[in-house]
Amino acid sequence: MAVHTSRRLIGAAALAVTMLAAGCGYGPGSASEAPDPGTAVLDREADLIAATTAVPTGFDPHRERTSGERVYYYPVFDRLTRAETGGDIVPMLADSWETAPDAMSMRMSLRKGVEFHDGSPFDASALVASITRAQQLPDSVVAPFLTTLERIEIVGDHEVVLHYSAPTPDMPTVLAGPAGAMISPAALADPTRDLRVDPGTAGTGPYLVDKFVPSQSVRYVRAAEENWDPDAGQLARLEIRFIADDRTRDSAIRAGEIDVSYVNSVVAQSVRQAQLAAQGSTLRLVDVPTSQLAALWIQSDRLPDHRVREALVRGIDRDAIADGYYQGGCVPSAQLPREGFPGYVDDFVDPYPYDPAKARELAAEAGWTRFEISYTAGREALPVIVADNLAEIGVETVLRPGTSIEALTAFRTAQSDSFMYSMASEGTLADTVKWTTADSRLSYDDPELAALVEQASRAVDPEDRERINAQLVTAVAEAAIFVPICHYNTYFLVASDVVGFDEALNGESQFMMDLRYVGRVGEAEPS
């Protein structure tokens, strides 16, 4: 049996200690069961099956339908940079970078000796091919984040200079997401290739897709050649399954049918059951703060009267929801960013605190008496609580359950007043707001808000950026285009012999994970 001890996993141990000190860490009774990543001997022939609620719908980073696709294409496509928990940006395929003092350009050095799995070299020309596609593909979802990238100058086989039309200090953060995914030039030049259904050998990641069943599962095998990152690809075989039902996932991991299971923190009972499962068992509960905000999306086209939207925000008791329903597993917040994540404003003043009397007054003044909430069937607890809150201010609420796609479609096509969902960060605060107000999300067009987003994106001086970010957070809250409730933690139940899972989570959203560094403990070979 081949074994390997990972240097990178030592960092994961330090991260776990930090999380425990911060009150996050592992669940009750499970911290002592976690293998020591610094000394663990890994079984390089091991399999692992993970279950999540992210739906496998494709692998093309530049054309992703939802951010949930990243769970499935991250093992295949590496990015230029990578975001760690809390938002720190670290090297990936880019070795280093330096932004000019005026943020009008950035020099980037690329990792040498890296090849795509089809044999094409990863070099400056490959970078240009991938980013050019990201900018010019007709249905690219990442082009809006590259609008200031004017040209890329190749100054060496593994060195480029990115030139901008306006100050762009956050490009390293942008390149940690799908915009920075590197795809083989040979694959891009092949008109018969559809990366959405078959990435093939077009990546540099540690795994190759072996079998893809759309909307069900993806099975991977470790690439035959040694990966450029010796700590990645610790498993011989990896499978990620979409299992929507919380009880099915819970039963599967308790029975040993899967090794990693997402715990739905949207449902408080699921978290409580997971905490119990981790007590005195072979499972441990990993608990990490995320920047994902439970929120009620508001369809401003159907509710253009600001008094109505303000009444909505004032009429919902987020503290009672966080403490009562979530029992402390979700941190109440009136602002989009979470404390400890980029953009959080320490001295933020809530423009519309919970005030049912004022909400009733505003609703009566606007003649608002009826409201609709679309939501995913089976997750009615939060919509029902909100409906009860709104009944207290004289508003009758109609609940419209459906599949996640049906509920979202009803919102996007203005067939419903709102959608009970959440909001996740997209790198910087400015990018998050840009993404949140986009046509594919809230479809909210406000020139003043757009101008603030532009200023925040271009601010080079840290003090200026902090000041503009504070203005942006306040402006978003005052617009009342969604009802902020609370920031989730993310929870996963993990088999006790799984190591490196902490580093798979960066707090981007509840279900987001990158399993490249995950392994399983094996037995040391006899000396």
Secondary structure as UniProt FT lines:
FT   STRAND          3..4
FT   HELIX           8..21
FT   TURN            22..23
FT   TURN            28..30
FT   HELIX           31..33
FT   TURN            37..39
FT   STRAND          42..43
FT   TURN            44..45
FT   STRAND          47..52
FT   HELIX           61..63
FT   HELIX           67..69
FT   HELIX           70..73
FT   TURN            74..76
FT   STRAND          81..83
FT   TURN            85..86
FT   STRAND          89..91
FT   STRAND          94..99
FT   TURN            101..102
FT   STRAND          105..110
FT   TURN            117..118
FT   HELIX           124..136
FT   TURN            138..139
FT   HELIX           143..146
FT   TURN            147..148
FT   STRAND          149..156
FT   TURN            157..158
FT   STRAND          159..164
FT   TURN            169..170
FT   HELIX           171..174
FT   TURN            175..176
FT   HELIX           178..180
FT   HELIX           185..188
FT   TURN            191..192
FT   TURN            195..197
FT   TURN            200..201
FT   STRAND          207..213
FT   TURN            214..216
FT   STRAND          217..222
FT   TURN            230..231
FT   STRAND          237..242
FT   HELIX           246..254
FT   TURN            255..256
FT   STRAND          260..263
FT   TURN            265..266
FT   HELIX           268..277
FT   TURN            278..280
FT   STRAND          283..298
FT   TURN            300..302
FT   HELIX           306..315
FT   HELIX           318..320
FT   HELIX           321..325
FT   TURN            327..328
FT   STRAND          330..332
FT   TURN            339..340
FT   TURN            342..343
FT   TURN            346..347
FT   HELIX           356..366
FT   STRAND          370..376
FT   TURN            377..378
FT   HELIX           381..391
FT   TURN            392..394
FT   STRAND          396..402
FT   HELIX           404..412
FT   TURN            413..414
FT   STRAND          418..423
FT   HELIX           429..436
FT   TURN            439..442
FT   HELIX           447..458
FT   HELIX           462..479
FT   STRAND          482..495
FT   TURN            496..497
FT   STRAND          498..499
FT   HELIX           502..504
FT   HELIX           515..517
FT   STRAND          519..521
//
